[in-house]
Amino acid sequence: MTSAEKWTDGVDGVLLDMTGVLCESGQSNAIKGSVDAVKRLKEAGLPVRFCTNETTYTSQALVEKMKGFGFDIKPEEVFSPIPAMCQVLKERELHPHLLVHPNALADFSDVSTENPNCVVLGDAVDEYSYDNLNKAFQVLISLNKPSLFSLGKGRYYKDGEDLVLDVGSFCSALEYACDIKAEVVGKPSAIFFNTAVKDMGLSADKVVMVGDDIVSDVGGALSTGMKGVLVRSGKYRTTDENHPKVKPSAIVNDLSEAVDILLKSRKPNWDGLAELA
């Protein structure tokens, strides 16, 4: 994007991260202004999809949680890694060893885990003990062609007031130990982003992603041809603004500000039209 271009130019659809943009992890309420921001986007006729790596809840529980915060959100608008992962497992006839959060296990109920021939990692939180990681390692190292899947590959996230390790950190340990490369299902995977974009009936250049993760949200979006806007909430750190590789299309304080800018850019310039007349 050149200096003469605005990030709002040509935007006809919006992808939103959830944790860190709509609400903070570990908190019981929405980020100020975010409920109204989503409402204003929808009232303006802009298609909105929610693109998250959240895997500590089932898909249904996640939607119910966000509704409890006051968000107008439908299950079909949410794109999360587990449904996509289950589809991959069925298509490839894989039986996973699951290292995921206990709350998310119900979403894998239709997948056989007998005689595992791959490993799936998610936001397992306290399940990431040495013993559990070692079991995942042992499954992988016993296979002739080990397959490792990671539900997203974030390095860390914000939980309450603290930054804590995310699934990507544990995935990297297993990649190193087994000398393999994991397949990422979730952000920043281009396939994952493009599925949500396609659902809106738009091309990537017509969509903006708003997120708090400079690499997975913003970097992943930019790599697919979308605009990527970074918010100063969630896991945001001041050093993100000078990331050596990822240059956001814009940096805003929060989702509410991003929506203000976007909707203002879509209003007709009546003064300019009057001059032309």
C-alpha positions in Angstrom: 0.0 0.0 0.0 1.5 3.3 -1.1 1.6 6.4 1.2 -1.2 7.9 -0.9 -3.6 5.0 -0.2 -5.8 4.7 2.8 -6.5 1.4 4.4 -10.2 2.0 4.1 -10.0 2.3 0.3 -12.1 -0.4 -1.4 -13.0 -2.2 1.9 -16.3 -4.0 1.6 -15.9 -6.7 4.4 -14.4 -7.0 7.8 -12.7 -9.9 9.6 -12.4 -9.6 13.4 -10.2 -11.4 15.8 -12.1 -12.1 19.0 -9.9 -12.4 22.1 -8.0 -9.1 22.4 -10.3 -7.2 20.0 -13.8 -8.0 21.3 -12.9 -9.1 24.8 -9.8 -9.7 26.9 -8.9 -13.3 27.9 -9.7 -14.0 31.5 -12.1 -11.0 31.7 -15.9 -11.2 32.1 -16.9 -8.3 29.9 -16.4 -6.9 26.4 -13.7 -4.3 25.6 -15.3 -0.9 25.8 -17.1 0.1 22.6 -16.6 -3.2 20.9 -20.2 -4.4 21.1 -21.5 -1.2 19.6 -18.7 -1.3 16.9 -19.8 -4.7 15.7 -23.4 -3.5 15.7 -22.5 -0.4 13.6 -20.6 -2.5 11.0 -23.6 -4.7 10.5 -26.1 -1.8 10.4 -23.9 -0.3 7.7 -24.4 -3.4 5.6 -20.8 -4.6 5.8 -20.4 -8.4 6.0 -18.5 -9.3 9.3 -16.8 -12.6 10.1 -15.1 -13.6 13.3 -11.7 -15.3 12.7 -10.3 -16.8 15.9 -7.7 -19.3 17.1 -9.7 -19.8 20.3 -9.7 -23.5 21.2 -10.4 -23.5 24.9 -14.1 -23.7 24.2 -16.4 -25.7 21.9 -17.6 -23.6 19.0 -21.1 -23.4 20.6 -19.8 -22.4 24.0 -17.7 -19.7 22.3 -20.7 -18.2 20.5 -22.8 -18.3 23.7 -20.0 -16.6 25.6 -19.8 -13.7 23.1 -23.6 -13.4 23.1 -23.4 -13.1 26.9 -21.2 -10.1 26.4 -23.8 -8.5 24.2 -22.5 -9.2 20.7 -24.7 -9.8 17.8 -23.0 -13.0 16.5 -24.2 -16.1 14.7 -22.4 -19.5 14.7 -22.0 -19.4 10.9 -20.1 -16.1 11.2 -17.4 -17.7 13.4 -14.4 -19.3 11.9 -12.3 -21.3 14.4 -9.7 -24.0 13.9 -11.4 -27.1 15.4 -14.2 -27.6 12.8 -11.6 -27.2 10.0 -9.2 -29.6 11.8 -11.9 -32.3 12.2 -12.7 -32.0 8.4 -9.0 -32.5 7.6 -8.8 -35.6 9.9 -11.8 -37.2 8.3 -10.7 -36.5 4.8 -7.2 -38.0 5.4 -8.5 -40.8 7.6 -6.2 -39.7 10.5 -6.6 -40.7 14.1 -5.2 -38.0 16.3 -3.4 -38.0 19.7 -5.1 -34.9 21.1 -3.3 -32.4 23.3 -6.1 -29.8 23.6 -8.1 -28.1 26.4 -10.5 -30.5 28.1 -13.3 -28.0 27.3 -12.7 -28.5 23.6 -12.8 -32.3 23.5 -16.5 -32.5 22.8 -15.9 -30.9 19.3 -13.7 -33.9 18.5 -16.4 -36.5 19.5 -16.9 -37.7 15.9 -13.1 -38.4 15.4 -11.6 -41.7 16.3 -8.5 -41.4 18.5 -7.7 -45.1 18.6 -4.2 -46.1 17.4 -3.1 -42.4 16.8 -1.2 -41.7 13.6 -0.8 -37.9 14.1 -0.8 -35.3 16.9 -3.1 -32.3 17.2 -2.1 -29.4 19.5 -4.5 -26.7 20.7 -4.8 -24.1 23.5 -4.2 -26.8 26.1 -3.2 -24.4 28.9 -2.5 -26.4 32.1 -2.4 -29.7 30.0 1.0 -28.6 28.7 2.9 -30.6 31.3 6.2 -32.3 30.6 4.5 -35.7 30.7 1.8 -34.7 28.2 4.3 -33.1 25.8 6.5 -36.1 26.1 3.6 -38.4 25.2 2.9 -36.3 22.1 6.6 -36.6 21.2 6.5 -40.3 21.6 3.6 -40.7 19.3 5.3 -38.6 16.6 8.7 -40.2 16.9 7.2 -43.7 16.6 5.7 -42.9 13.2 7.4 -43.4 9.8 5.8 -40.2 8.5 4.9 -38.2 11.6 2.1 -35.6 11.1 1.8 -32.7 13.6 -1.1 -30.2 13.4 -1.2 -27.0 15.4 -4.5 -25.1 15.9 -3.0 -21.7 15.2 0.6 -20.9 15.9 0.6 -17.9 18.2 3.7 -17.3 20.4 1.9 -15.9 23.4 -1.4 -14.2 24.4 -2.7 -12.1 27.2 -4.5 -13.8 30.1 -5.8 -11.3 32.6 -2.9 -9.0 33.2 -0.2 -11.4 32.1 1.3 -12.6 28.9 1.4 -16.4 28.7 2.8 -19.0 26.3 0.5 -19.9 23.4 0.3 -23.1 21.3 3.0 -22.1 18.8 5.7 -22.2 21.5 4.9 -25.9 22.3 4.5 -26.7 18.7 8.0 -25.4 18.0 9.4 -27.7 20.7 7.9 -30.8 19.0 8.9 -29.6 15.6 12.5 -29.3 16.8 12.5 -32.6 18.7 11.1 -34.6 15.7 12.7 -32.6 12.9 9.4 -32.0 11.2 7.2 -29.0 10.2 3.7 -28.7 11.6 0.7 -28.0 9.5 -1.1 -25.0 10.9 -4.9 -25.0 10.9 -5.9 -21.5 12.0 -4.3 -18.1 11.8 -1.9 -17.2 10.2 -2.7 -20.0 7.6 -3.7 -18.4 4.3 -6.2 -21.2 3.7 -7.9 -20.4 7.0 -8.2 -16.7 6.2 -9.3 -17.3 2.7 -12.1 -19.6 3.8 -13.6 -16.7 5.8 -13.1 -14.3 2.9 -14.8 -16.6 0.5 -17.7 -17.0 2.8 -18.3 -13.2 2.4 -18.3 -13.5 -1.3 -15.4 -11.1 -1.6 -11.8 -11.0 -2.8 -9.0 -10.5 -0.3 -8.2 -7.0 -1.4 -11.7 -6.0 -0.4 -11.4 -7.1 3.2 -9.6 -5.8 6.3 -8.6 -7.9 9.2 -8.5 -6.2 12.7 -6.4 -8.0 15.3 -4.1 -7.7 18.3 -1.5 -10.1 17.1 1.1 -8.4 14.8 2.2 -11.7 13.3 -0.8 -14.1 13.2 -3.6 -11.5 12.7 -1.9 -8.6 10.8 0.9 -10.5 9.1 -1.3 -13.4 8.1 -3.9 -11.1 6.6 -1.4 -9.0 4.7 0.2 -12.1 3.2 -3.1 -13.1 1.6 -3.7 -9.6 0.1 -6.0 -8.2 2.8 -5.4 -5.0 4.7 -4.3 -5.6 8.3 -5.1 -3.2 11.2 -3.5 -3.6 14.6 -5.3 -2.6 17.7 -3.6 -1.4 20.9 -5.5 -3.9 23.1 -5.1 -7.6 24.0 -1.6 -8.8 23.6 -0.5 -5.6 21.8 3.0 -4.3 22.8 4.5 -1.0 21.8 7.4 -2.9 20.1 4.8 -4.3 17.6 4.5 -0.9 16.0 8.1 -1.3 14.7 8.0 -5.0 13.8 10.9 -5.8 11.5 8.8 -7.7 9.0 5.1 -6.8 9.5 4.0 -3.3 8.6 0.3 -2.8 9.5 -2.0 -1.0 7.2 -3.0 1.1 10.2 -2.6 1.1 14.0 -5.6 2.2 16.1 -6.4 2.2 19.8 -9.3 -0.2 19.6 -12.0 -1.7 17.4 -14.3 1.2 18.0 -11.8 3.6 16.5 -11.2 1.4 13.5 -14.9 1.3 12.9 -15.2 5.1 13.2 -12.6 5.6 10.6 -14.0 2.9 8.2 -17.6 4.1 8.4 -16.6 7.8 8.1 -14.7 6.9 4.9 -17.8 5.4 3.4 -20.0 8.5 3.8 -20.5 10.6 0.7 -18.4 13.8 0.5 -21.3 16.2 0.0 -19.1 19.3 -0.1 -17.0 17.8 -2.9 -20.1 16.7 -4.8 -21.6 20.2 -4.5 -18.4 21.7 -6.0 -18.5 19.3 -8.9 -22.1 20.3 -9.5 
